[in-house]
């Protein structure tokens, strides 16, 4: 994790052509999303939930 964090820090601290554009990396929101899902549960569309319940 430390090596990955160093890479993230290096990439996200790079000079940007457009300061208004955020630097994003694949999977960068995964840990936040995972924590939210663990805390609040996973959102399921009502039509999908109805199909699951019908099984």
CHARMM-style PDB file with segment names, atoms N, HN, CA, C and O in Angstrom:
ATOM      1  N   UNK     1       0.806  -1.198   0.000  1.00  0.00      PROA
ATOM      2  CA  UNK     1       0.000   0.000   0.000  1.00  0.00      PROA
ATOM      3  C   UNK     1       0.852   1.266   0.000  1.00  0.00      PROA
ATOM      4  O   UNK     1       0.472   2.270  -0.603  1.00  0.00      PROA
ATOM      5  N   UNK     2       1.988   1.223   0.666  1.00  0.00      PROA
ATOM      6  HN  UNK     2       2.296   0.407   1.155  1.00  0.00      PROA
ATOM      7  CA  UNK     2       2.845   2.404   0.734  1.00  0.00      PROA
ATOM      8  C   UNK     2       3.395   2.757  -0.646  1.00  0.00      PROA
ATOM      9  O   UNK     2       3.456   3.929  -1.015  1.00  0.00      PROA
ATOM     10  N   UNK     3       3.793   1.742  -1.400  1.00  0.00      PROA
ATOM     11  HN  UNK     3       3.744   0.789  -1.100  1.00  0.00      PROA
ATOM     12  CA  UNK     3       4.317   1.996  -2.745  1.00  0.00      PROA
ATOM     13  C   UNK     3       3.225   2.579  -3.628  1.00  0.00      PROA
ATOM     14  O   UNK     3       3.466   3.530  -4.370  1.00  0.00      PROA
ATOM     15  N   UNK     4       2.034   2.017  -3.550  1.00  0.00      PROA
ATOM     16  HN  UNK     4       1.839   1.244  -2.947  1.00  0.00      PROA
ATOM     17  CA  UNK     4       0.913   2.522  -4.332  1.00  0.00      PROA
ATOM     18  C   UNK     4       0.600   3.965  -3.945  1.00  0.00      PROA
ATOM     19  O   UNK     4       0.314   4.790  -4.813  1.00  0.00      PROA
ATOM     20  N   UNK     5       0.650   4.272  -2.665  1.00  0.00      PROA
ATOM     21  HN  UNK     5       0.882   3.602  -1.960  1.00  0.00      PROA
ATOM     22  CA  UNK     5       0.386   5.640  -2.210  1.00  0.00      PROA
ATOM     23  C   UNK     5       1.434   6.602  -2.746  1.00  0.00      PROA
ATOM     24  O   UNK     5       1.100   7.725  -3.123  1.00  0.00      PROA
ATOM     25  N   UNK     6       2.697   6.184  -2.787  1.00  0.00      PROA
ATOM     26  HN  UNK     6       2.968   5.272  -2.481  1.00  0.00      PROA
ATOM     27  CA  UNK     6       3.752   7.037  -3.345  1.00  0.00      PROA
ATOM     28  C   UNK     6       3.495   7.310  -4.820  1.00  0.00      PROA
ATOM     29  O   UNK     6       3.696   8.431  -5.289  1.00  0.00      PROA
ATOM     30  N   UNK     7       3.052   6.295  -5.551  1.00  0.00      PROA
ATOM     31  HN  UNK     7       2.889   5.385  -5.169  1.00  0.00      PROA
ATOM     32  CA  UNK     7       2.744   6.478  -6.973  1.00  0.00      PROA
ATOM     33  C   UNK     7       1.581   7.450  -7.130  1.00  0.00      PROA
ATOM     34  O   UNK     7       1.631   8.361  -7.957  1.00  0.00      PROA
ATOM     35  N   UNK     8       0.530   7.250  -6.328  1.00  0.00      PROA
ATOM     36  HN  UNK     8       0.489   6.511  -5.656  1.00  0.00      PROA
ATOM     37  CA  UNK     8      -0.624   8.168  -6.381  1.00  0.00      PROA
ATOM     38  C   UNK     8      -0.184   9.602  -6.099  1.00  0.00      PROA
ATOM     39  O   UNK     8      -0.554  10.528  -6.820  1.00  0.00      PROA
ATOM     40  N   UNK     9       0.602   9.772  -5.050  1.00  0.00      PROA
ATOM     41  HN  UNK     9       0.902   9.020  -4.464  1.00  0.00      PROA
ATOM     42  CA  UNK     9       1.065  11.110  -4.680  1.00  0.00      PROA
ATOM     43  C   UNK     9       1.872  11.739  -5.807  1.00  0.00      PROA
ATOM     44  O   UNK     9       1.707  12.921  -6.109  1.00  0.00      PROA
ATOM     45  N   UNK    10       2.743  10.951  -6.427  1.00  0.00      PROA
ATOM     46  HN  UNK    10       2.877   9.991  -6.181  1.00  0.00      PROA
ATOM     47  CA  UNK    10       3.569  11.446  -7.522  1.00  0.00      PROA
ATOM     48  C   UNK    10       2.700  11.897  -8.693  1.00  0.00      PROA
ATOM     49  O   UNK    10       2.884  12.990  -9.228  1.00  0.00      PROA
ATOM     50  N   UNK    11       1.760  11.053  -9.081  1.00  0.00      PROA
ATOM     51  HN  UNK    11       1.611  10.165  -8.646  1.00  0.00      PROA
ATOM     52  CA  UNK    11       0.908  11.362 -10.234  1.00  0.00      PROA
ATOM     53  C   UNK    11       0.006  12.561  -9.943  1.00  0.00      PROA
ATOM     54  O   UNK    11      -0.121  13.461 -10.773  1.00  0.00      PROA
ATOM     55  N   UNK    12      -0.613  12.571  -8.777  1.00  0.00      PROA
ATOM     56  HN  UNK    12      -0.510  11.839  -8.103  1.00  0.00      PROA
ATOM     57  CA  UNK    12      -1.566  13.643  -8.484  1.00  0.00      PROA
ATOM     58  C   UNK    12      -0.899  14.978  -8.154  1.00  0.00      PROA
ATOM     59  O   UNK    12      -1.566  16.013  -8.139  1.00  0.00      PROA
ATOM     60  N   UNK    13       0.392  14.967  -7.892  1.00  0.00      PROA
ATOM     61  HN  UNK    13       0.933  14.126  -7.904  1.00  0.00      PROA
ATOM     62  CA  UNK    13       1.088  16.229  -7.640  1.00  0.00      PROA
ATOM     63  C   UNK    13       1.722  16.796  -8.911  1.00  0.00      PROA
ATOM     64  O   UNK    13       2.350  17.854  -8.871  1.00  0.00      PROA
ATOM     65  N   UNK    14       1.563  16.106 -10.024  1.00  0.00      PROA
ATOM     66  HN  UNK    14       1.052  15.247 -10.056  1.00  0.00      PROA
ATOM     67  CA  UNK    14       2.138  16.565 -11.286  1.00  0.00      PROA
ATOM     68  C   UNK    14       1.483  17.873 -11.733  1.00  0.00      PROA
ATOM     69  O   UNK    14       0.322  18.141 -11.425  1.00  0.00      PROA
ATOM     70  N   UNK    15       2.246  18.671 -12.457  1.00  0.00      PROA
ATOM     71  HN  UNK    15       3.190  18.453 -12.707  1.00  0.00      PROA
ATOM     72  CA  UNK    15       1.704  19.913 -13.007  1.00  0.00      PROA
ATOM     73  C   UNK    15       0.644  19.574 -14.048  1.00  0.00      PROA
ATOM     74  O   UNK    15       0.841  18.697 -14.889  1.00  0.00      PROA
ATOM     75  N   UNK    16      -0.463  20.267 -13.981  1.00  0.00      PROA
ATOM     76  HN  UNK    16      -0.623  20.979 -13.298  1.00  0.00      PROA
ATOM     77  CA  UNK    16      -1.569  19.999 -14.904  1.00  0.00      PROA
ATOM     78  C   UNK    16      -1.649  21.076 -15.971  1.00  0.00      PROA
ATOM     79  O   UNK    16      -1.336  22.240 -15.721  1.00  0.00      PROA
ATOM     80  N   UNK    17      -2.072  20.677 -17.161  1.00  0.00      PROA
ATOM     81  HN  UNK    17      -2.326  19.732 -17.365  1.00  0.00      PROA
ATOM     82  CA  UNK    17      -2.294  21.635 -18.235  1.00  0.00      PROA
ATOM     83  C   UNK    17      -3.483  22.528 -17.892  1.00  0.00      PROA
ATOM     84  O   UNK    17      -3.498  23.709 -18.237  1.00  0.00      PROA
ATOM     85  N   UNK    18      -4.483  21.957 -17.211  1.00  0.00      PROA
ATOM     86  HN  UNK    18      -4.470  20.997 -16.931  1.00  0.00      PROA
ATOM     87  CA  UNK    18      -5.679  22.693 -16.808  1.00  0.00      PROA
ATOM     88  C   UNK    18      -5.885  22.479 -15.311  1.00  0.00      PROA
ATOM     89  O   UNK    18      -6.257  21.387 -14.882  1.00  0.00      PROA
ATOM     90  N   UNK    19      -5.647  23.504 -14.530  1.00  0.00      PROA
ATOM     91  HN  UNK    19      -5.344  24.391 -14.879  1.00  0.00      PROA
ATOM     92  CA  UNK    19      -5.764  23.400 -13.071  1.00  0.00      PROA
ATOM     93  C   UNK    19      -7.178  23.060 -12.614  1.00  0.00      PROA
ATOM     94  O   UNK    19      -7.371  22.601 -11.488  1.00  0.00      PROA
ATOM     95  N   UNK    20      -8.169  23.281 -13.476  1.00  0.00      PROA
ATOM     96  HN  UNK    20      -8.013  23.655 -14.390  1.00  0.00      PROA
ATOM     97  CA  UNK    20      -9.559  22.997 -13.114  1.00  0.00      PROA
ATOM     98  C   UNK    20      -9.931  21.532 -13.313  1.00  0.00      PROA
ATOM     99  O   UNK    20     -10.997  21.099 -12.876  1.00  0.00      PROA
ATOM    100  N   UNK    21      -9.069  20.772 -13.965  1.00  0.00      PROA
ATOM    101  HN  UNK    21      -8.203  21.123 -14.321  1.00  0.00      PROA
ATOM    102  CA  UNK    21      -9.319  19.345 -14.191  1.00  0.00      PROA
ATOM    103  C   UNK    21      -8.627  18.529 -13.103  1.00  0.00      PROA
ATOM    104  O   UNK    21      -7.418  18.636 -12.898  1.00  0.00      PROA
ATOM    105  N   UNK    22      -9.412  17.721 -12.421  1.00  0.00      PROA
ATOM    106  HN  UNK    22     -10.395  17.634 -12.588  1.00  0.00      PROA
ATOM    107  CA  UNK    22      -8.837  16.862 -11.385  1.00  0.00      PROA
ATOM    108  C   UNK    22      -8.039  15.730 -12.023  1.00  0.00      PROA
ATOM    109  O   UNK    22      -8.367  15.259 -13.112  1.00  0.00      PROA
ATOM    110  N   UNK    23      -7.004  15.309 -11.341  1.00  0.00      PROA
ATOM    111  HN  UNK    23      -6.738  15.692 -10.457  1.00  0.00      PROA
ATOM    112  CA  UNK    23      -6.244  14.144 -11.779  1.00  0.00      PROA
ATOM    113  C   UNK    23      -6.892  12.926 -11.142  1.00  0.00      PROA
ATOM    114  O   UNK    23      -7.026  12.845  -9.921  1.00  0.00      PROA
ATOM    115  N   UNK    24      -7.290  11.987 -11.979  1.00  0.00      PROA
ATOM    116  HN  UNK    24      -7.181  12.053 -12.971  1.00  0.00      PROA
ATOM    117  CA  UNK    24      -7.958  10.790 -11.477  1.00  0.00      PROA
ATOM    118  C   UNK    24      -7.186   9.560 -11.917  1.00  0.00      PROA
ATOM    119  O   UNK    24      -6.592   9.526 -12.995  1.00  0.00      PROA
ATOM    120  N   UNK    25      -7.209   8.562 -11.067  1.00  0.00      PROA
ATOM    121  HN  UNK    25      -7.692   8.590 -10.191  1.00  0.00      PROA
ATOM    122  CA  UNK    25      -6.549   7.292 -11.351  1.00  0.00      PROA
ATOM    123  C   UNK    25      -7.586   6.180 -11.329  1.00  0.00      PROA
ATOM    124  O   UNK    25      -8.568   6.266 -10.591  1.00  0.00      PROA
ATOM    125  N   UNK    26      -7.380   5.133 -12.129  1.00  0.00      PROA
ATOM    126  HN  UNK    26      -6.582   5.063 -12.728  1.00  0.00      PROA
ATOM    127  CA  UNK    26      -8.323   4.011 -12.096  1.00  0.00      PROA
ATOM    128  C   UNK    26      -8.443   3.450 -10.683  1.00  0.00      PROA
ATOM    129  O   UNK    26      -7.442   3.155 -10.030  1.00  0.00      PROA
ATOM    130  N   UNK    27      -9.677   3.310 -10.226  1.00  0.00      PROA
ATOM    131  HN  UNK    27     -10.490   3.550 -10.757  1.00  0.00      PROA
ATOM    132  CA  UNK    27      -9.918   2.735  -8.914  1.00  0.00      PROA
ATOM    133  C   UNK    27      -9.687   3.669  -7.748  1.00  0.00      PROA
ATOM    134  O   UNK    27      -9.768   3.245  -6.595  1.00  0.00      PROA
ATOM    135  N   UNK    28      -9.399   4.943  -8.022  1.00  0.00      PROA
ATOM    136  HN  UNK    28      -9.333   5.288  -8.958  1.00  0.00      PROA
ATOM    137  CA  UNK    28      -9.067   5.853  -6.919  1.00  0.00      PROA
ATOM    138  C   UNK    28     -10.218   6.080  -5.952  1.00  0.00      PROA
ATOM    139  O   UNK    28      -9.988   6.449  -4.801  1.00  0.00      PROA
ATOM    140  N   UNK    29     -11.440   5.871  -6.390  1.00  0.00      PROA
ATOM    141  HN  UNK    29     -11.628   5.572  -7.326  1.00  0.00      PROA
ATOM    142  CA  UNK    29     -12.587   6.061  -5.500  1.00  0.00      PROA
ATOM    143  C   UNK    29     -13.042   4.746  -4.865  1.00  0.00      PROA
ATOM    144  O   UNK    29     -14.006   4.735  -4.100  1.00  0.00      PROA
ATOM    145  N   UNK    30     -12.370   3.657  -5.168  1.00  0.00      PROA
ATOM    146  HN  UNK    30     -11.586   3.666  -5.790  1.00  0.00      PROA
ATOM    147  CA  UNK    30     -12.809   2.344  -4.703  1.00  0.00      PROA
ATOM    148  C   UNK    30     -12.874   2.245  -3.183  1.00  0.00      PROA
ATOM    149  O   UNK    30     -13.866   1.759  -2.640  1.00  0.00      PROA
ATOM    150  N   UNK    31     -11.841   2.694  -2.497  1.00  0.00      PROA
ATOM    151  HN  UNK    31     -11.035   3.089  -2.939  1.00  0.00      PROA
ATOM    152  CA  UNK    31     -11.825   2.544  -1.042  1.00  0.00      PROA
ATOM    153  C   UNK    31     -12.922   3.370  -0.387  1.00  0.00      PROA
ATOM    154  O   UNK    31     -13.525   2.937   0.595  1.00  0.00      PROA
ATOM    155  N   UNK    32     -13.184   4.560  -0.928  1.00  0.00      PROA
ATOM    156  HN  UNK    32     -12.695   4.912  -1.726  1.00  0.00      PROA
ATOM    157  CA  UNK    32     -14.272   5.387  -0.399  1.00  0.00      PROA
ATOM    158  C   UNK    32     -15.610   4.720  -0.638  1.00  0.00      PROA
ATOM    159  O   UNK    32     -16.446   4.650   0.263  1.00  0.00      PROA
ATOM    160  N   UNK    33     -15.815   4.229  -1.852  1.00  0.00      PROA
ATOM    161  HN  UNK    33     -15.136   4.286  -2.584  1.00  0.00      PROA
ATOM    162  CA  UNK    33     -17.070   3.555  -2.195  1.00  0.00      PROA
ATOM    163  C   UNK    33     -17.258   2.291  -1.363  1.00  0.00      PROA
ATOM    164  O   UNK    33     -18.364   2.015  -0.898  1.00  0.00      PROA
ATOM    165  N   UNK    34     -16.202   1.532  -1.175  1.00  0.00      PROA
ATOM    166  HN  UNK    34     -15.304   1.756  -1.553  1.00  0.00      PROA
ATOM    167  CA  UNK    34     -16.271   0.316  -0.370  1.00  0.00      PROA
ATOM    168  C   UNK    34     -16.683   0.638   1.068  1.00  0.00      PROA
ATOM    169  O   UNK    34     -17.533  -0.044   1.640  1.00  0.00      PROA
ATOM    170  N   UNK    35     -16.087   1.663   1.641  1.00  0.00      PROA
ATOM    171  HN  UNK    35     -15.396   2.217   1.176  1.00  0.00      PROA
ATOM    172  CA  UNK    35     -16.422   2.057   3.010  1.00  0.00      PROA
ATOM    173  C   UNK    35     -17.876   2.505   3.111  1.00  0.00      PROA
ATOM    174  O   UNK    35     -18.571   2.159   4.066  1.00  0.00      PROA
ATOM    175  N   UNK    36     -18.335   3.277   2.121  1.00  0.00      PROA
ATOM    176  HN  UNK    36     -17.770   3.558   1.346  1.00  0.00      PROA
ATOM    177  CA  UNK    36     -19.734   3.725   2.117  1.00  0.00      PROA
ATOM    178  C   UNK    36     -20.685   2.540   2.004  1.00  0.00      PROA
ATOM    179  O   UNK    36     -21.693   2.479   2.707  1.00  0.00      PROA
ATOM    180  N   UNK    37     -20.364   1.598   1.118  1.00  0.00      PROA
ATOM    181  HN  UNK    37     -19.544   1.648   0.547  1.00  0.00      PROA
ATOM    182  CA  UNK    37     -21.211   0.419   0.946  1.00  0.00      PROA
ATOM    183  C   UNK    37     -21.254  -0.426   2.213  1.00  0.00      PROA
ATOM    184  O   UNK    37     -22.304  -0.964   2.564  1.00  0.00      PROA
ATOM    185  N   UNK    38     -20.142  -0.546   2.889  1.00  0.00      PROA
ATOM    186  HN  UNK    38     -19.289  -0.109   2.604  1.00  0.00      PROA
ATOM    187  CA  UNK    38     -20.114  -1.319   4.138  1.00  0.00      PROA
ATOM    188  C   UNK    38     -20.928  -0.625   5.227  1.00  0.00      PROA
ATOM    189  O   UNK    38     -21.570  -1.278   6.049  1.00  0.00      PROA
ATOM    190  N   UNK    39     -20.892   0.693   5.222  1.00  0.00      PROA
ATOM    191  HN  UNK    39     -20.370   1.224   4.554  1.00  0.00      PROA
ATOM    192  CA  UNK    39     -21.608   1.470   6.231  1.00  0.00      PROA
ATOM    193  C   UNK    39     -23.109   1.548   5.925  1.00  0.00      PROA
ATOM    194  O   UNK    39     -23.933   1.384   6.825  1.00  0.00      PROA
ATOM    195  N   UNK    40     -23.465   1.798   4.655  1.00  0.00      PROA
ATOM    196  HN  UNK    40     -22.796   1.931   3.925  1.00  0.00      PROA
ATOM    197  CA  UNK    40     -24.855   2.080   4.286  1.00  0.00      PROA
ATOM    198  C   UNK    40     -25.547   0.963   3.520  1.00  0.00      PROA
ATOM    199  O   UNK    40     -26.756   1.026   3.298  1.00  0.00      PROA
ATOM    200  N   UNK    41     -24.806  -0.050   3.115  1.00  0.00      PROA
ATOM    201  HN  UNK    41     -23.823  -0.102   3.295  1.00  0.00      PROA
ATOM    202  CA  UNK    41     -25.377  -1.085   2.255  1.00  0.00      PROA
ATOM    203  C   UNK    41     -25.237  -0.687   0.789  1.00  0.00      PROA
ATOM    204  O   UNK    41     -24.819   0.426   0.470  1.00  0.00      PROA
ATOM    205  N   UNK    42     -25.589  -1.603  -0.082  1.00  0.00      PROA
ATOM    206  HN  UNK    42     -25.928  -2.507   0.177  1.00  0.00      PROA
ATOM    207  CA  UNK    42     -25.449  -1.383  -1.519  1.00  0.00      PROA
ATOM    208  C   UNK    42     -26.799  -0.969  -2.087  1.00  0.00      PROA
ATOM    209  O   UNK    42     -27.811  -1.617  -1.820  1.00  0.00      PROA
ATOM    210  N   UNK    43     -26.819   0.101  -2.866  1.00  0.00      PROA
ATOM    211  HN  UNK    43     -25.997   0.627  -3.083  1.00  0.00      PROA
ATOM    212  CA  UNK    43     -28.039   0.583  -3.490  1.00  0.00      PROA
ATOM    213  C   UNK    43     -28.417  -0.345  -4.639  1.00  0.00      PROA
ATOM    214  O   UNK    43     -27.588  -0.667  -5.490  1.00  0.00      PROA
ATOM    215  N   UNK    44     -29.669  -0.767  -4.650  1.00  0.00      PROA
ATOM    216  HN  UNK    44     -30.342  -0.506  -3.958  1.00  0.00      PROA
ATOM    217  CA  UNK    44     -30.171  -1.636  -5.712  1.00  0.00      PROA
ATOM    218  C   UNK    44     -31.413  -0.981  -6.301  1.00  0.00      PROA
ATOM    219  O   UNK    44     -32.313  -0.571  -5.568  1.00  0.00      PROA
ATOM    220  N   UNK    45     -31.459  -0.884  -7.619  1.00  0.00      PROA
ATOM    221  HN  UNK    45     -30.728  -1.217  -8.214  1.00  0.00      PROA
ATOM    222  CA  UNK    45     -32.621  -0.330  -8.313  1.00  0.00      PROA
ATOM    223  C   UNK    45     -33.876  -1.114  -7.931  1.00  0.00      PROA
ATOM    224  O   UNK    45     -33.829  -2.335  -7.785  1.00  0.00      PROA
ATOM    225  N   UNK    46     -34.984  -0.418  -7.772  1.00  0.00      PROA
ATOM    226  HN  UNK    46     -35.023   0.574  -7.890  1.00  0.00      PROA
ATOM    227  CA  UNK    46     -36.235  -1.055  -7.345  1.00  0.00      PROA
ATOM    228  C   UNK    46     -36.670  -2.189  -8.265  1.00  0.00      PROA
ATOM    229  O   UNK    46     -37.152  -3.218  -7.793  1.00  0.00      PROA
ATOM    230  N   UNK    47     -36.503  -2.009  -9.586  1.00  0.00      PROA
ATOM    231  HN  UNK    47     -36.111  -1.173  -9.969  1.00  0.00      PROA
ATOM    232  CA  UNK    47     -36.920  -3.066 -10.517  1.00  0.00      PROA
ATOM    233  C   UNK    47     -36.040  -4.305 -10.373  1.00  0.00      PROA
ATOM    234  O   UNK    47     -36.525  -5.430 -10.490  1.00  0.00      PROA
ATOM    235  N   UNK    48     -34.757  -4.103 -10.121  1.00  0.00      PROA
ATOM    236  HN  UNK    48     -34.363  -3.189 -10.025  1.00  0.00      PROA
ATOM    237  CA  UNK    48     -33.840  -5.223  -9.913  1.00  0.00      PROA
ATOM    238  C   UNK    48     -34.190  -5.927  -8.605  1.00  0.00      PROA
ATOM    239  O   UNK    48     -34.205  -7.156  -8.546  1.00  0.00      PROA
ATOM    240  N   UNK    49     -34.471  -5.155  -7.559  1.00  0.00      PROA
ATOM    241  HN  UNK    49     -34.460  -4.156  -7.607  1.00  0.00      PROA
ATOM    242  CA  UNK    49     -34.817  -5.736  -6.272  1.00  0.00      PROA
ATOM    243  C   UNK    49     -36.097  -6.559  -6.380  1.00  0.00      PROA
ATOM    244  O   UNK    49     -36.200  -7.627  -5.775  1.00  0.00      PROA
ATOM    245  N   UNK    50     -37.061  -6.078  -7.135  1.00  0.00      PROA
ATOM    246  HN  UNK    50     -36.978  -5.211  -7.626  1.00  0.00      PROA
ATOM    247  CA  UNK    50     -38.312  -6.813  -7.328  1.00  0.00      PROA
ATOM    248  C   UNK    50     -38.045  -8.156  -8.006  1.00  0.00      PROA
ATOM    249  O   UNK    50     -38.653  -9.164  -7.647  1.00  0.00      PROA
ATOM    250  N   UNK    51     -37.137  -8.174  -8.984  1.00  0.00      PROA
ATOM    251  HN  UNK    51     -36.643  -7.355  -9.276  1.00  0.00      PROA
ATOM    252  CA  UNK    51     -36.795  -9.432  -9.663  1.00  0.00      PROA
ATOM    253  C   UNK    51     -36.097 -10.396  -8.700  1.00  0.00      PROA
ATOM    254  O   UNK    51     -36.342 -11.602  -8.733  1.00  0.00      PROA
ATOM    255  N   UNK    52     -35.246  -9.865  -7.861  1.00  0.00      PROA
ATOM    256  HN  UNK    52     -35.048  -8.885  -7.834  1.00  0.00      PROA
ATOM    257  CA  UNK    52     -34.552 -10.710  -6.881  1.00  0.00      PROA
ATOM    258  C   UNK    52     -35.559 -11.309  -5.906  1.00  0.00      PROA
ATOM    259  O   UNK    52     -35.492 -12.496  -5.587  1.00  0.00      PROA
ATOM    260  N   UNK    53     -36.472 -10.499  -5.444  1.00  0.00      PROA
ATOM    261  HN  UNK    53     -36.526  -9.535  -5.703  1.00  0.00      PROA
ATOM    262  CA  UNK    53     -37.474 -10.978  -4.497  1.00  0.00      PROA
ATOM    263  C   UNK    53     -38.398 -12.019  -5.119  1.00  0.00      PROA
ATOM    264  O   UNK    53     -38.934 -12.877  -4.419  1.00  0.00      PROA
ATOM    265  N   UNK    54     -38.581 -11.942  -6.432  1.00  0.00      PROA
ATOM    266  HN  UNK    54     -38.145 -11.245  -7.001  1.00  0.00      PROA
ATOM    267  CA  UNK    54     -39.468 -12.884  -7.121  1.00  0.00      PROA
ATOM    268  C   UNK    54     -38.824 -14.255  -7.307  1.00  0.00      PROA
ATOM    269  O   UNK    54     -39.517 -15.211  -7.657  1.00  0.00      PROA
ATOM    270  N   UNK    55     -37.546 -14.372  -7.086  1.00  0.00      PROA
ATOM    271  HN  UNK    55     -36.984 -13.596  -6.802  1.00  0.00      PROA
ATOM    272  CA  UNK    55     -36.856 -15.657  -7.269  1.00  0.00      PROA
ATOM    273  C   UNK    55     -37.293 -16.681  -6.253  1.00  0.00      PROA
ATOM    274  OT1 UNK    55     -36.809 -17.812  -6.269  1.00  0.00      PROA
TER     275      UNK     55
END
